[in-house]
Amino acid sequence: MTKAEIVNEVAKSTGVEKTQVQAVVEAFMESVKGSLENGNPVYLRGFGSFIIKHRAEKAARNITRNTTLTIPAHDIPAFKPAKVFVDQVKK
């Protein structure tokens, strides 16, 4: 499902104009990104959590050149679904 499909679905189910729904969806995504940029996780009860995961430094290999390189430690955004959400998807 794309962002446009989400906007259409929400607009249809709520009766709100698509432009307003689009603005709300955009504001939600910006809020989540801003919170994660500041190092704060976002918890949505019954849905899941947007968190920052730390990846440790590791060694990798370039097989074509037969060389080893080091990938530095870094943080990445991640989504951890709530147990209720996982159970609904599993059926």
N, C-alpha and C positions, 0 to 999 in steps of 0.2 A: 504494500500500500504506500502510495506516495503522499507527500505533503498536500498536494492539490486534492487527492481523494479524501484525505482526512478532513480538509476544509469543507468539501462538498457534503460529506457524511454528517459532520457536526451542524452545518447550516440546515440540512434537511431535517435532522432530528430536533433541533431547537427552534427553528423558524427565524433565526437571526440571519442578517445579510452576510453573504460570502466575504465581503470586504472587511466587515467587523470581525468575523471568525478568523480571517487571514491575519489580521492585526494581533489578535489574541494568541494565536499559535506562534507567530513570530516573537511576540513578547515573552511567551513561555520559554521558547528555545533560547532566547538571549539571556533570560534570567538563569536558566540552568547552566549555560556556558560561563556566564559571569561568576556564578557561585563556585563552579569548579576551578576557574582560573585563580580565584582567591583561596583555593585549598579547602573549601567547604563542601561537604557532600550534600546531596539533595535527597530527602527521604519522602516517598509518596506511599503512604500506608495502603496496603492492598494491591499495589502495583509493583513497586520496586525502588531501588536506590541507584542514583547516579553517583559514582565514587571515583576517586583517583587511586590507581594502582601503581605501586613503585616497582619498576623493573631493575634488577641488579645488573651490574656490569657483567658482560660475558664475552667469550671468545667465539668468533665465527670463522668459517673457512671459505675462501674463494676457490672453488674446485678447478676452474679453468686456468687460473694462474698459479695454483698450488701455494697460496699464501694464507697466512692467518691475520685477522684484523680484530681489533677490540671494539665492541659496541658499548658505548658509555652507559652508565646508569641513567634512567629517565623515568618520568611519570607519564601515564596514559589514562585517559578517561575510560570508564567501564560502566556497564549496567548490570546490576544484580537483581533479578526478578524476585518478588515476594513469594513465599511458599504457597499462598492462596492462588496467586497467578500461575505458578508452575503446575499446581494441581489441576487447575481449570484447563490448561493447555494439554496436559497429559491425557485427560479424560480417563 
